[in-house]
Amino acid sequence: MSSDKVLLPANVEPIRYEVKLSPDLEKFTYDGDEKVEISIKEATKTVVMHAKELSFWSCRCKHAGGESEAVEIQVNIKETTVTFVFSEELKVGDAVLEIVFGGLLNNQMAGFYRSGYDDIHGNRKIMASTQFESLDARRAFPCWDEPARKCVFGVTLVVPSELTAFSNMPELSCNSLPGGKLKELKFMDSPKMSSYLVAFCVGEFDFVQEMTEHGVLVRVYTPPGKGVHGDFALKCACKSLDLYDDFFGVPYPLPKLDMVAIPEFAMGAMENWGLVTYREVDVLIDPVKASSQQRQRVCTVVTHELAHQWFGNLVTMDWWDDLWLNEGFASWTENMAADALFPEWKMWEQYSVDHAAAALRLDALRSSHPIQVPIKHAEEVEEVFDAISYCKGSYVVRMAHAVLGRENFQKGLVAYMKKHQYSNTVTADLWAAWEESSGMPIGEMMKSWTEQMGYPVLKVVGSSFSGGKATIELEQKWFLSDGSEVKADEAKLWCVPILTATSSGVGDEIHMMREDKMKIVVDMGGNDGGFVKLNAEQQVPMRVCYDEEMVKRLVVGIKGKLMSASDRAGVLADAYALVKAGMMEPGQLIRLLKAYEEEDDATVWEALEGVLGGLNKATAENDLINGGVKKIGREIIGKLVAKVGWDAREEDGHLDKLLRGTMVRLLSVFCYDEEGVKKEAEWRFAKFLEDAADMQALPSDMRSPVFKIVLKNGGDKAFADVKGYFDTATDNAEKKHVLNSIGSAPSLKNKLEVVEWTTSGAVKLQDFFYAIGSVHRSSKEGMELTWNFYKDNFDRLKDMLGKASASLMDALIVYSCGGFCSNEKADEIEKFFKENPLPQNQRKLMQTLEAMRANAVFLGLLEKSELGESSFWRGL
């Protein structure tokens, strides 16, 4: 796809690395000794490799012509390369490079880096671990740091004798070195794999372990004293590995799988082959305190990363423009596996309001990008680890599954894995496998979704109901969140599979819409008065704009719960997006909300939370409309409180607990000043202060919103109590409850204290922006404060993030200024970043500004509609 991609010269190809590293955890440095078996394709005097922040002492090459010492070592900081120059040509054939170098154990959570942790005695200690995706293997050792340059890797680590160290493969040998203070651990050779999948860790760990039914030893390494916190992830991992063996038709090829909790980690997790690294909160579960939400999060992160052991590790994208083959597929598979492990969680219903919703939000912007995005310089890939590659990627996989059926879908995957194992692929290889398994022209459909950005809205331009059938006339066009005009030369077409649902259930027939207009006939099972829901189960990334008659019928289905939770949530989410785009009257949305007054499903309530929260945020500057939104929000939430209550029930399942968490979050936004809510929250908070382990009075599912209610109604003492818990909490999940709520304190003095505290070094670099976000979301004053703080401290914040992952600055931008809803503020922010450019964050900035301006358009639409008249709200 990217014919002009920038690659290292092809005259030398690596075959096998032997990397020996000796880290010093006191000086934060390491020595490196590397041998690389290479194949010289063309005689050359130079060998170019990737390298970043490394120092080189020597390089020699043993080749067909003899042995040559590099006479010059040229480091190109901009291109992150090192060129070894030899005085004579290296002959064609096999050769070995021997390189002596050194590096730093940085504190930027990238490359080979250090993290701080407390041991069981409370002493501060340092460990070292790696994070190489996308381009930071070169930050640890010189290499050909490109996904298609697959090699065998042999790793040796020289570490203090009392520490544990591990890598992708099991130990081959362990030898004590003279003096007794150090030991040398040599690990078995890896399979052929890409450089970004190499990993190693050094530190103190406890672990729990179990053998899968298929014979793979799985370990979860935890901080000292927290071994039991690895049990839940261990069980998820063992079941997932066996499930994937069967599903992909190729057994997990390594002899072991380690999963490690890293104290400081920029991402959620990293799928290194045989050694998966995680943020602590994404792999550790406190068996007493953990919330249902956290259990689900840990399960899906584990199932996601283990899916990568096949999609990404065994079969790897050829270049970064097909990143979605890794991330989109793993995001689909995480839900498939979690659904198999915990069917009572109803993961595919939840999918419609999390992954699907995230994809549709981002991809409705003009600043979005195709799933298959052209990448010239590898550095550009950092900007596309986003909801398009992950969530929209998984969404189109889900669509393919719906069209192909499970049997053809799986059969194609098995063939794909067997054909391409230990090698690299492009997207067309997957289409070919599915076409072979199904006999369908699946590539034709899928290209329209992966090679162009955006998605369609299907507009019903006419409908009629008679003889037990519905005749529906449709037209498709590109959907844009701000409703801006699509010019003739911008017009797009998608090959849209239309699945339908009626009161009789989901129909068997799939209508394929290939043109801009189409008429379909839907069998209603003889029920002329029933509803027709297009995009049944929300399996296709699109919006649907119904005519008035179809909406009336859908309302009956919603009130009577005659359609699935996914579809009830989907109708509401589509309506909200259509109102924002000016394709539906705002009054219709408010009246539609009334249809959900008796709703009690967790998934549908997550959709309701998104719509009510979005309306509340967008109308904050208009007292009349905001007052009306809050009134209807309180009415609907009040009915949920009466059904669900604050107290857990013996019969509660996973989704009941999630629903109660959603309820309390909504109370913290819409009802925090109501006397009954205040008293309930304050009573529970008082019990919590007496005993933070009291999970009955204040379960983890509701800690953040209860903290918010107490803070919004409290003063300096409440602020000090909540903030103090950050220091006494024993795990990161509990600390995050503080970070996500602390900004709700009403006084500007407290809000300023929060942003100064969280950027002082008291909060880990991986987490500091959560507290800024809590201030930004808290009020109009909070938004202004965080934006002004960002501007005034720009150089300090930029230095603080240094050379860490660009995703951290992305998060800081969104949490500092992403909540505004005015064109004037968008212009101000855009001007600031033109004067203070952040090239690596440009795409995220463009998307944030576009979303801001779309919200400004939305507010204007609401003010001009009947919602801007007090009589509308009186009449509800």
N, C-alpha and C positions, 0 to 999 in steps of 0.2 A: 504493500500500500504506500509506504514512504520510500520511493526509489532514491531520494536524495538524502537518506539518513546518514548521519555522521558516525562512521565506525573506525576502529583501529585498522591499520593495513592488514591485508589478507596474506601477506608474504610469509608470515610466521603464525602457526596454529599451536595452541597449547594442548597437551594430551593428559598430563598428570602433574599435580602440584604436591610437593612435600614441604609443608610450612611448619617451622619451629619457632614458637614465641615464648619469651621469658618475661612475664610482667612483674613490675615492682610496684606493689600496692601502697608503698609509702612515698615514693618519688613520683608516682603516676606516670611512669614511662614503661616501655618494654623494648627488648632487643629482638630482632628477627633474623632468621636464617632460612633461606628459601631455595629449594631446588625445583626447577620446572622442566619436565620433559617436553620438548617441543618438536614440531615437524617444520623444517624450513622448506617452503614451497618454491621460493625464488632466492638465488644467491643475494646476500644483502650485507651491508656494513652496519646497519642499524636495527635495533629491536625496540619497538614502541609498546609500552604497557600503560595501563591506568595506574595512577598513584596520586594520593592526596594527603598532605600534611605528614609526609614521611621524609626521613633523612636517609641518605644512601652512603654506605662506606665503600662498597666494591661490587663489581659484577664480572664474572668470567663465564665463558661459554666453551663447553666441550663439544666439538662438532666433528664432522667427517674430515675436516682439514687439520684437526689438531685441537689445541687449547688456546683461547684468546682472552685477554683481559681487556675490559672496556677502558678506552683511553679518555673517554669523556662521558659524563652523566648529566644530561640536560633535563631539568625539571620545568615543566610548563604549568604554572599555577592556574592560569585561566582555563586551559583545556584539561586540567587534572591528569596529566600524562608524565611519564618519564621515558626518555629516549637513551638507550645505551648505545654508544658509538664505539665501534671496533676499528682497529687500524687496517685489518684485512677482511676480505669477504668471508662470510660464513657460508659454507657450501650447502647445497641442497641435500636434504636428508634429515635423519633424526639427530637431535642434539640435546644438551642439558644446560640450562642457565643456572648459575649459582649466585645468589644475591644476598648481600649482608646489608641490613638496614635497621632503622629504629623508628619508634613512634611514641605518641603521647596517649595515655589513658584519659581522654577528654571527659568533660562533664556535660556534654551536649546531647546525650542519648542517641548518638549515631557513631557508626564504626565500632571500634573496640573501645569501650568507655567504662567509667566507674560510676557506682551508685553507693549511697550511704544507707546503712541500716543499723538498728540496735540489736545487740545479741540478747540472750535470755537474762543477762545480768544488767541490762540497760546501758552497756558500753557501746559507744559509736564505733562502727566497723565499716570497712570498704570492701566491696566485691567488684568484680569486672565481668562484663558480658558484652554481647554484640548485637547490633542492629544494622544489617547490610542493605536491605531493600530500600530504595532502588539502586543507589549508586555509591554505597559506602563500604563495600568490600575493599575497594581501592584505598580506603582510609585506614585499613588494618594491615594490608600487605599488597605489594604490587601484583597486578593480575590483569587478565583480559575480562573486564567487568561488563560483559554483554550477555544477555540471556541465551543467545545461540551458541556461545563459546563454551559448550558443556565439557566438563573434564572430570577426572577422578581426583579427589582431594584426600591427602594424608595429612593429619594434624598431629603435632607434638607440642605439649605444654610443659614448661618448667615452672613449678609453683611451690610455695611454702609447704612443708610436709604435713602440717596440720589442716590444710584446706582441701576441699573437694573440687575437682575439675572434671568437666565432661564436654563432649563434642557431639557431632552428628552420629557417630558410630561408637560401638563399645570399645573399651580399652583393649589394646593388644598386649601392652606390657606396662609395668610400673617399677621404676628403679630409684632407690635412694641414692642421692649424690653425695660425694665426699663432704664431710662436715655435718651431715645429718639434718641440715636445715631445709634442704630443697629435695624435691623428687621430680623425676621426669616421667610424664605419662604419654605414651604413644598410643594412638587410636587407629583402628582398622581403616583401610581405605573405604571411601564412600563409593556409591554407584556414580555413574556419569551424571553430573548435575551442574546447574548454573551457579556462578560465583555468589550471587546474592543469597543463596540458601545455606552457605557455610555458616557455622555458629560454634561458639565455645563460651563456657562460663567458668568462673573461678570464685570460690567463696565458701561460707559455712551454710549448710543446708540440712534440714530434716527431710525425710521423704516417706511416702506411702507407695506401695506397689501392688500390682495384680497381673495375672496372666490372662490374656484374652482366650476365648474358647478356641481360637485358631492358632494359639501358640506364640503370641507376641508379648514380651514383657513390657508393661507400661509402668512408668514411675511419674509421680508428681512431686517435684522438689519445692519445699516451702521455706520461709524464714525459720530460724531456730525456734522451737517451741510451738510451732503451728502446723505440725504434720497432719493433725486431724482435719484441718481446714482444707486439705487436698482431697478428701474422700469423695465428695460429690463430683468433682471434675474427673477423678479417676474412673468412677463408674460410668460417666457419660462417655469418656474416651474409649474404654474397653468395648462397650456396646457399639459405639460408632465405627470403630475399626473393623469389627466383624461384619457390620451392616454394609460398609463400603466394599469390603472384599467381595461380597456377593453381588452388590449392585453394579460395580464397575467391571466385574469379571476378571480382575487381575488382583492377586493377593498383595497385601502390603509387603513391599520387598525388603524392608530392613529388619534386622533381628530385634530391635528395641525401639521404643518411643519414650522419650523423656519430655515432660512438660514442666517449665520452671517459672515460678513467680519472681519477677524482677522488681526491686523496690522503686526504681525510677525508669519509666518507659514511655516514650512519646506516643506510640500507637496503642491500640487495644491489645494486639498480639501479633506475632510473626511466625509464619509457618515453616521455619527452617526444617529441612528434612531430618526427621528423627530426633530433633531437639527444638520443640516449639516453646517460644518465650512469650510471656504474658505480663500485662499489668497485674498487680496483685488483686485488684478488685474484679478482674475478669477471669480469675481462675480459683481464687480462694473463697470458700463459703464457711462462715462461722455457723456451726450447726445449731446454735441457739438464737443468734441475732439476725441472721440473713433474711432479707425480705424475699417475697415471692418473685418480685421483679428482678432482684439480683440473681436468684437461682436460674431464672429463665435466661438472663443475660449470660451467665457463665456457661450454661448448656449450649447456647447458640454460638458463643465465641469458640468453644471447644469444637463443636461440630463443623463450624466454618473452617477453622485452621486444619482440622484433620481431613476435610474434603480436599484441601490444597495438596495433601500428600500424593494425591492422584492428579487433580486439575491444577497444574502449576509446577509441581515437583517432578512427577513421573513424566508428564507431558507438559511442556512449557511453551508459552507463546514465543514466536520467532523474534519479535521486536515489541517494544513498548506500545506501539499503536494497537496491538491486540491484547492490552492489559485486561480487558473485560473477560477474555477467555479464562483468566485466573479468577478475578474477583466476582464477576457476574455469576459464574457457575458455582463458586463456593458459597455465594450469598443465597442462591436457590437451594443448594444442597443442605446448607445449615438448617433450613426450615423443614426440608424433607426428612432429615434425620431426627431433628427434635420432635417432629410430629410422630415419627415411628417410636421414639423412646417414651414420649409423654403425650399420647393421643388426647388426653383430657385437657391439654392446654389449647387445643384447636389452633395450631400455629398458622394454618392457611387462612383462617378467618382473621387472625391478628395481622397477617401479612398485608392485608388490604389497607390497614390504617397506619402501618409503619413503613416498610420498604416501599410499597407501591405509592403511598402518599408522598414520601420523600422524593421519589423519582419524578412524579408528576409536578411537584412544586418547582423543582430546579429546571426541568426540561420545558417548562412553559415560558422560559426567559429567552430573549434573543441572544443573550450572552452564554447560553448553554453550548454544548458541543455534541457531535455524534458519538455514539458508543465506540465506533472504530474511528479514533481521532488521529489524524496525521501527526507523527512525532518525528522531527528532524534531529534535534539534539536531545540526547537522552534526558538531560536536565528538565526538559519540558514535561516529562511524565509526572513530576511532583504535583503539577496542577490538575491532574485528572484522576487522582485517588479521591473520587468524590461520589456523589449519589448517582451520577450517570453510570460510571463503570461498575459500581457495586449494585445499586438498587434498580436502575433501569436495565442494566445487564441481566440481573436475576429475573426481572419482569418479562423480558422477551424470551428467556428460557422457559418461564412458566407458560407463556403463550404457546411456545413450540410444543410443550408437553400436552397442553389442552388439544392442540390440533392433531398431533401425531398419535396420541394415546400412549399409555404407560409402556406397553409391550414394544412398540416400534421405537419409542424414545430410548428405552433402556438398551434395546438390541443395538441401536446405532452407537450408543456410548461405549458399549463393550467392544465393538469393532474398532472404534476410534482409539480407545486405550491400547488395545493389543497391537494395532498397526503402528502407533506413534510413540510407544513407551521408550523412555530414555532419549527422546529427540524433541524437536520443536515443530510447531504447527502455526498455520494462519487460520483465520475464521472460516475460509472456504473449505478447509479440511473437515470441519465439523458438519457443515451443510452437506458435504458429499457423503459422510457416514450416515446421516439421517435420510438422505434421499435413497441410499442403497437399502436401508432397513425398511423403508416405508413405501417406496415407489412413488412418493409425492414430490412435487417440485418445491421443496421446502425452502431452497435457496432464494427463489423468486420472492417469496413472502418475507423472509428474514432480512434480506438486503434492504428492503424499504424501511426497516426499523433500526438497523445498525449503521447504515452508511449515510443517513441524513439525520440531523438533529430535530428535536421536537416530536410532536405526536398530534393526532387529529382530534377534532371534536366532531361527533356525528350528530347532525341536527335533524330532528324529525320535522319535515315540512308538510306532512299530511298523514293522517291515520284514520282508519275506519274499522269497525268491528261488526261482523255479521257471520252467521252460519258457523259459529264456533271457531272462527279464524280472525286474525288481525292482519290487515294490510297496512304496511308502514312504508312511507316514502322517505328516503334518507339522502343527505348530502354530506360530504366530508370536506373539511378544510383545516388548515394549520391552526392549532389553538395557541394563543398568546395570553399570558396572564393579565396584561394591561388592556386587552381588547384592541390593540393598535391594528391598523389596516394592513392586510396582507396584499401587497401589490401583485399585479399579474405576473411579473417576472420572478416573484418569490413563491409562487404557488407550488405546493407539494402534494404528492399522492402517496398513500400507504396501501398496501395489500392487507385489508383489515378482516380478520375472522370475526364474525358476529355470532356470539352465543346468546341464547335467549332463555329467560325463565318466566314462568307463569305460576299461577296458584297450584298447578299440577306438578311443578318442579322444573328442573333444568331440561331443556329440549335436547334431543339427540342430534338434530341437524345443525351444521355449521354453515352459515352463509358467507361466502368470500366476496368482499367488496373491493374491486380492483380499480374502479373508475370513481369520478367525483360524485356521481349520483347512482342510486340503486333503489329498487322496490323489493321488499321482502314480504313473505306471507308466513305468519306464525300460527301454528295449531294451538288453540287455547283449551283443548280438551272439552269442547262443547260449552264453555263458559263465556258467553258474550259480554258479561258484565265484569269480567276479571281484568287483571293487569298484565302488561307485558314489560318485563325489565330487560333492557338490552345490556350487553356485556355481563352476562350471568357470572356470578362469583368474582367479578372484577378481574378477569384473567387476561385482559388485554389493556395495555397502557393507552387509554384514551378517555375523553370526557363524552357524555351524552347529554344533549339538550332536547328535552321532550316538549311536545306541544301541550296545551292546557288540558286537553282531555286525558292524555296519558298520565299527566301529573296527578290529576284527581283520582285516577284508578290506583296509582302507586301509593297515594296517601292511605287508601283503604288497606292495601297490603301491608304498609308499615304499621298502622295502628293495630291491625290484627295479627301482626308478626307472621304473616303468610309467606314471607320471603326470608332467605337466610340472613344471618347477621352481617355477612360480607356485603350483601346487596342493600340492606337497610343503611349501612354505613356509606356505601358507595353512592346512593342517591343523594344523601346529604352533602358529601364531599364534592360531588359534581355541581350541585346547586350553588354551594358557596363559591367555587371557582368561577362558575358562569356569571354570578352576580358581580364578582370582582372584574370580570372581563366585559361587563355591560351587555351580556347576552340574556340576562334574566332580571326581572324587576326585583329590587331588594325586598319589597313587601311580600313577594311570593316566598322568599327564603324564611322570613320571620313566621309566616303562617305555616310553612312546612315544619319548622321547629316544633310547633305545637303538636304535631303528629307524633312526636317522640316523648310526650309527657309520661307515658307509662312504660318507657323503655327500661330494661333491667339487665341488658347484656353488656359485658365488659368491653367487647370490641366496638360496639355501637357507641358506647359512652366515650371511648377514646376519640371517635370521630366528632361527637358532640363537644367534647372538651376543646378540640382544635377549632371548631367553628365559633363557639362562644368566646374562646380566648382571642381568636383573630378579630372578631367584631369588637370586642372590648378594647383591644390594643389600637385598632384603626380609628376608633371614634373617641379616643381619649381627649381630643381637643374640642369636642362638641358635647356640651353638657346635656342637651336635650336627647340626642340619639344615644349617648353613652348611658344616660339614666334609664332609657327604655331597654337597652340591651341588658343592663344589670338587673332590671326588674324581671324580664322574662327568664334570664339565667337563674335568678333566685327561685322563681316559681318551679322551674323544671328540676333544679337541684334539690329543692325542698321535698319533692315527691320521691326522689331517690333516697334521701336520708331516711324518710319514713319507712322505706322498704328494706334498706341495707343496714342502717344504724352504725354507730361508732364501734360497737363491741363485736369481736370475733364470735362466731358461732361454731359449735362442735362439727356441724355438717359442712362447714366452709371448704370449698376446694380452691385450687390455684386461681381460677378466674374470679371467684368471689373475693379473694384477697386483693387481686388487682383492681377490681371494681371499687372496693372500699378505699383503696389508695387514690383512685381517680376522684372519688367523691370528696375526700378531704382536700385534695389539691384544688378542686373547684371551690370548695368552701373558703379556702385561703385567699382566693381571688375575688369572689362575688359576695361572700357572706361573713368575712372576717370581723366586721364591726357589729354583727348581731349578738345580742346579749347571750343567748343560749350557746352560740358557737364559741364566743370568747370564754365563757365559764368552763365549757367542756375541754377546750384546749389548755386552759390554764391549770385545771385540775390534773390533767394527764401530764403536763409539763412538770408540775410540782412533784408528782410521783416519780417521774424520770430523774429529777434532781436528787431525790432520796436514793434511788437505785437505778442506774443507767441500764442495768441488765433486766429490768422489769419489762418483759416483752408483752405482758398482758395489758398494762395501762397504755404503753406507747410502743406498739410494734414498729419495726423498721419500715414497713410499707407506708406509714404515715408520719414518720419523724420530720422530714423536711417541711411538709406543709404545716404541721403543728408548730414547729419552730417559727415559721413565717407568721402565723396568726398571733402567737405570743409576742413576737418582735413588733408587729404592726400596732399592737395595742399597749406595748410596754415602753419602758424608758431605758435608762442607762443600765439598770440592774439586769433586765431581761437580756440586753445586748451582751453584757459581761458574762452572764450565765451560759448563753449559747456559744459565744466565742471561746469561753473557757473549756467547753467540751472538746474542742478541736485538740487541745493539748493532752486531755486525759483519755480520749478515745484510743483504743488499742489496734484498730485496723482502719484501712483507708476508706472502706465503704461507709463507716460511721463518720469519719472526718468529712466525707463528701456531703453528708447531710448538713453539716455546718456551712460548708462553702456555698452550697446551692441555696441557702436561706438567709445568710447573715446580712445581706444587703437590704433586706426588708425593713430593717430598723428605720423609723421615719425621720430621725434627725439627720441633717446634712453633716453634722459633726461626726456621727457614727459612720455614715456612708463614706466620708473621706478617710476615716480611720481604717475602714475595710480595704480600700484600694491601696493605701500606703502599706498596710500590714501584709497584704497578699503579694506585693511586689518587693518586700524587704528581704526575701530569702527564708522567711518563716514557713512558707508553703512551697512544696516541691514544684519545680519548673513544669512538670507534667500536669499540674492541677491548678496553678495560680489563677488562671483566667476564669475558673468557675465562680469565684467570689466576685470578680469584676462583673460577670454576667448577672449575678444576683442583684447587684446594685443597679445595673442598667435596666433590668426588667421591673424594678420596684416602683418607679414613678417617672413622671416627666422630669423632675429635678434629678433623679438618678441617672437618666439618660444624658442630660447635659453635663453632669458631674463626671461621668466616665469618659465622655468624649473630650472634655476639656483636660482631664487628667492624661488621656492618651496623647493629645497634642503637646501639652506642656512637658511631658516626660518621654517624648518620642525617642530621642537619642538613647536615653537610659534603657528604655524597654527594648529597643533594637539591639543594644549591646548585651542585654540580659539574655536574649534569645540567641544571640551570636550566630553560630553555624548549625544550630539545631534544626530539626525538621521544619519545613515551611508550613506544615499543618498547624504548628503552635502559633505562628503569627496570623494565619488564617483565622484561627479561633479567637485570638485577641482582637482582631479587627471586627469580627461579627459581634463579639460580646461587649465591645466598647462603643460601637456606633451603629449597629445593624437595626436598631428598633425604631428609628425615626420614620415618620410618615409625611414628609414634606419635600417638595422640590427644592426649596431654598436650602434646607439642610443638606440634601443630596449634593447640591452645587457646591456648598461650603466644603463638604468632605472630599469631593472630587478635586477641588482646587488644592486642598492640603496635600493630597497624595501626588498631584502633578508636581508640586514643589518639593515633595519628599518621597520620591519613587521607591516602590518595593517590587522589582520586576518579577520575583518568584511568586508574588501574591496578587498579580494583576488580574487573573481570571476571577479569583474569589472577590476581589474588590469590585470588579465590573458587575458581577452577579448581585452583590450586596446593594450597590447603587441602583441597579435596575429594579430590584424587589422593593426598594424604598420608594422609588418613583411610581411603581405600580400601586403601592399602598396609598400614595397621595391621590392618584386617579380614583382609587376605590372610595376614599373619603369624600371626594367631590361628587361621585355618583350617589352616595348615600345622602348627602346633604341636599341634592337636587330632587331626590325621590320623595315619595310620600312619608318616608321615615323622618324627614326634616319638618314635618307638621305634627304638632302636639296632638291633634285630633286622631292621628293614626294610632298612637300609643294608648289613648283613652279608649279607643274602639276595640282593643284586643281583649 
